[in-house]
C-alpha cells in the first residue's frame, strides 16, 4: 500500500522516498511508502571541524598532503551523515573534489559540511574547506570543495531508511536543486559506462 503526500518544508513528518518533484515554494509531491519518519533540516546536522596542520601532515613538497585534506573531508562528511540518519553511514562516492590552493604548516583548516539532499538510504554531503593562519587574524581562504554520497547502513551492513531533508532557507533549497542535478548526472554516467562495458 502506498500513500500520496504533499508536504511543506516546515512539516515534521512525511512519507519516505526520494522526492519526485521539488517546487521553489518549498513543497514536494511524490508517491511514497506508508512508512513515515520525521524529516530534518540541514542545520540539524551541520558541522565545522577546525584543525591546525603540522609537519606530520606534509608531503615531499613541504605542503600539506592532499590525502590528509581528503581524510578530513571524508571524516566530517561521515559525522554529518550519521547525525542526519541517526546511525552509521559509509562513503559510496566522492565527486567534484577540487583543490583550490595549497595548505601550509601552521594553517588552521576549517572543514564545513552539510547535508544537501537525502533519498531513501543515501545522502549527499557538501563540504567546503577553508584555511587561515594560526598566529594571525586574517580572512580564511578557500582550500577545497567536495560532494560525497553517503549511504546509511544497519547492523548487518544493509542500507536503511534515512529521514527526509527539509530545507529551511533559500540557500538550502538552491543546494537541494543543485544536488538533484548532480544525482541525475551520476546516474546518467553510470548507465553510460555500463552500456559501454556491454558493448566491449
Steps between C-alpha positions, in 0.01 A plus 500: 500500500629846415394851587519817299636788703541873461704651784638840585863562592403574858305176547625261764407167342482377141488169318844380401629475146697712260297812416380490140467875458644791696303823480668840563226595746616218722265205440554149373254272324580131467373149549651352815500189713267508797792495745537846650800660658561850632676730256802709600644831394861528375583714802430207733813314385718786369855476635830691477826341617820704541852357521851647497723345236851399614811343350353149531243587233741614229602345170843508329431855379458627854128571473217306661428176316179499298418163649488657844245755380296220340512307828358800687232550234393135518505491880289812549256395226461168678411670827246726329337204322492298823338788686234545234424127478539413870758231439801389297543607138766397251651687208358385167656765274712813509465726201569856391797527733699813421824609666515878473824586681779335693478470878814579701630397838347738753176541309179445695276294274123532540288220350135600466248231402124490457233270356373630165275210393354183647332207329384166632834386645754733339596858576715760328735699721660820372836587655691827482853530638653835591826591675652791691820547700539386858684816608319772303146632482460479123195411290478129413568395142326222310707182489278223361144397426340158461168320481465154654227240473451322831282193559346420837544137605359280775678252726512247216659748260179538298356836389243646736245781474613855578291804598390723213683830467290808574678807358436813707656785307529615140863387508390154622249474217760609245743238629225237481425582136871493414537164679214360291689604185820333621305184586351485151846545349644221717223261401532591129876446512457163670250388235728620219798313643298181545371525144856549376624198692227282347614606151862388562 
